[in-house]
Amino acid sequence: MEIRKWHNEKLIQRTLKSLASNFFDAESFSDRDSLVDKVLSHVKSGMKIGFGGSLTVRDLGIIERLKNEDVLVLDHWKPGLSKDEISGIRFRQLTSDLFISSANAITEKGEIVNVDGSGNRTNSITYGPKKVIIIAGYNKIVPDVNAALERVKNVAAPMNAKRLNLPLPCAETGRCHDCKSEARICRIISIIQRKPNATDISVYLINEELGL
């Protein structure tokens, strides 16, 4: 519906203004092609490019596009990898030339909120890579940090646990139980209130629902 698209666009514009005031490079896109082209404009021959565990990035087909480029793709979701190989790729992502990810939530106040199980994504976003790009649909935008954590605990985490077929209570009930399970995926909370002074971060928003 056009009226919903208009309302989402107002939400995005408010969030972009807040992100800019928090020193992030922030931009919005009306369609997938222009967003992907912008991401690829940062790619140069010989780059080492890492990815967070993001359905958003994969939905956009960015990894497939990069297969045609002269770059090293560090993708720990590649099928058939051993635990040691996954760990090695995650470690190399920390020093990638370009790290591309989404976020669990972005607040209207311009804060970026992520919850990780291992910390590879939160670490790579905040320090290490030369350039970081965070991509999010309007569905990731929430009013504040409390709403962001609520979204993670009772929306994103249960769906990811179900998607991964993990033996977690949230995968059964669809809501957080603050469990003590060894399989728990919510272990590390990262709240970026301002752009880190040693990391070049761009935040790209699109008026579309992407990811979980």
C-alpha positions in Angstrom: 0.0 0.0 0.0 1.2 3.5 -0.9 0.3 4.9 2.5 2.3 2.3 4.3 5.3 3.0 2.1 5.0 6.7 2.8 4.8 6.0 6.5 7.9 3.7 6.4 9.8 6.4 4.4 9.1 9.0 7.1 10.4 6.5 9.7 13.5 5.9 7.6 14.2 9.6 7.2 13.9 10.3 10.9 16.4 7.5 11.6 18.8 8.7 8.9 18.9 12.1 10.5 19.7 10.6 13.9 22.3 8.3 12.5 24.0 11.3 10.8 23.9 13.3 14.1 25.7 10.3 15.6 28.5 10.6 13.0 27.5 7.6 10.8 27.5 7.9 7.1 23.8 7.1 6.4 21.8 6.8 3.2 18.4 5.4 2.1 17.5 3.5 -1.1 14.1 3.0 -2.8 15.1 -0.2 -4.5 17.4 -3.2 -4.1 19.4 -2.6 -7.3 20.5 0.9 -6.3 21.4 -0.3 -2.8 23.5 -3.3 -4.1 25.2 -1.0 -6.7 26.2 1.4 -3.9 27.6 -1.5 -1.8 29.6 -2.8 -4.8 31.0 0.7 -5.5 33.2 0.2 -2.4 34.6 -3.1 -3.8 38.1 -2.9 -5.3 40.3 -5.7 -6.8 42.2 -7.8 -4.3 40.0 -6.9 -1.3 39.3 -9.3 1.5 35.5 -9.1 2.2 33.8 -10.5 5.2 30.2 -11.0 6.1 28.1 -11.2 9.3 25.6 -14.1 9.6 23.0 -12.0 7.8 19.9 -13.2 5.9 19.5 -9.6 4.7 22.8 -9.5 2.9 22.1 -12.9 1.4 18.6 -11.9 0.3 20.1 -9.1 -1.7 22.4 -11.5 -3.6 25.5 -9.6 -2.7 27.7 -12.6 -2.2 26.7 -14.1 -5.6 27.6 -10.8 -7.3 31.0 -10.8 -5.6 31.8 -14.2 -7.1 32.4 -12.4 -10.4 34.9 -10.0 -8.8 38.6 -10.3 -8.1 38.1 -10.5 -4.3 38.5 -12.9 -1.5 35.1 -13.7 0.0 35.2 -14.7 3.7 31.8 -16.4 4.2 31.6 -18.7 7.3 28.1 -19.8 6.1 29.6 -21.6 3.1 28.3 -25.2 3.1 30.6 -28.1 4.2 32.9 -26.1 6.4 34.3 -27.7 9.6 34.1 -26.0 13.0 37.8 -25.1 12.7 37.3 -23.7 9.2 34.4 -21.6 10.4 36.5 -20.3 13.3 39.3 -19.4 11.0 37.1 -17.5 8.6 35.6 -15.5 11.5 39.0 -14.6 12.7 40.1 -13.4 9.3 36.9 -11.3 9.0 38.2 -9.2 11.9 40.9 -7.7 9.6 38.9 -7.6 6.3 39.1 -4.7 4.0 35.3 -4.6 3.8 32.8 -6.1 6.3 29.2 -6.3 5.3 26.4 -7.1 7.7 22.9 -6.2 8.9 21.8 -5.3 12.4 19.3 -6.8 14.8 17.8 -3.3 15.3 18.5 0.3 14.6 16.8 2.9 16.8 15.1 6.1 15.7 17.7 7.8 17.9 20.5 6.5 15.6 21.8 3.6 17.7 22.8 0.3 16.3 22.0 -2.8 18.4 23.2 -6.3 17.9 23.1 -9.5 20.0 25.5 -12.3 19.2 26.4 -15.7 20.3 30.1 -15.7 19.5 30.9 -12.0 19.1 32.5 -12.3 15.6 29.9 -10.0 14.1 29.8 -7.4 16.9 33.6 -7.3 17.0 34.0 -7.0 13.2 31.4 -4.2 13.1 33.1 -2.1 15.8 36.8 -2.5 15.2 39.2 -4.1 12.8 37.9 -3.9 9.2 38.9 -0.9 7.1 35.2 -0.3 6.0 31.9 -1.6 7.5 28.6 -1.5 5.7 25.4 -2.2 7.7 22.2 -2.8 5.6 18.7 -2.9 7.1 15.1 -2.9 6.0 12.5 -0.6 7.7 11.4 -3.6 9.8 14.7 -3.3 11.8 13.9 0.2 12.9 12.6 0.6 16.5 12.0 3.6 18.8 14.8 3.0 21.3 17.3 0.6 22.8 14.6 -1.1 25.0 12.5 -1.7 22.0 15.6 -3.0 20.2 16.3 -5.6 22.8 12.7 -6.6 23.0 12.8 -7.1 19.2 15.9 -9.3 19.5 14.6 -11.4 22.3 11.0 -12.0 21.1 11.2 -11.6 17.3 14.7 -12.2 15.8 16.2 -14.7 18.2 13.3 -17.1 18.3 13.0 -17.1 14.6 16.7 -17.6 14.1 16.7 -20.4 16.7 13.8 -22.1 14.8 15.5 -21.6 11.5 18.7 -23.2 12.8 16.7 -26.0 14.5 18.3 -25.3 17.8 17.2 -27.1 21.0 16.1 -23.8 22.7 12.9 -23.0 24.5 12.4 -19.8 22.3 12.4 -22.1 19.2 9.3 -23.8 20.8 7.4 -20.9 22.2 8.4 -18.0 20.0 9.5 -15.8 22.9 12.6 -15.4 25.1 13.0 -17.5 28.3 16.4 -16.1 29.3 17.6 -19.6 29.1 20.8 -21.2 30.5 21.1 -23.6 27.5 24.6 -24.4 26.1 23.0 -23.7 22.7 21.9 -20.2 23.6 22.5 -17.6 20.8 22.0 -14.4 22.9 25.2 -14.0 24.8 26.7 -10.6 23.8 24.9 -7.3 23.5 26.4 -4.5 21.4 24.9 -1.0 21.5 26.8 1.5 19.2 25.6 4.9 20.4 28.1 6.9 18.2 30.3 5.9 15.3 33.4 4.4 16.7 36.3 6.8 16.1 38.5 4.2 14.4 35.9 2.5 12.2 34.4 3.8 9.0 30.7 2.7 9.1 28.0 3.3 6.5 24.4 2.5 7.3 22.2 1.8 4.3 18.4 1.6 4.8 15.8 0.5 2.4 12.0 0.8 2.3 11.5 -2.9 2.2 11.2 -5.7 4.8 14.5 -7.7 4.9 15.8 -10.3 7.2 14.5 -11.4 10.6 
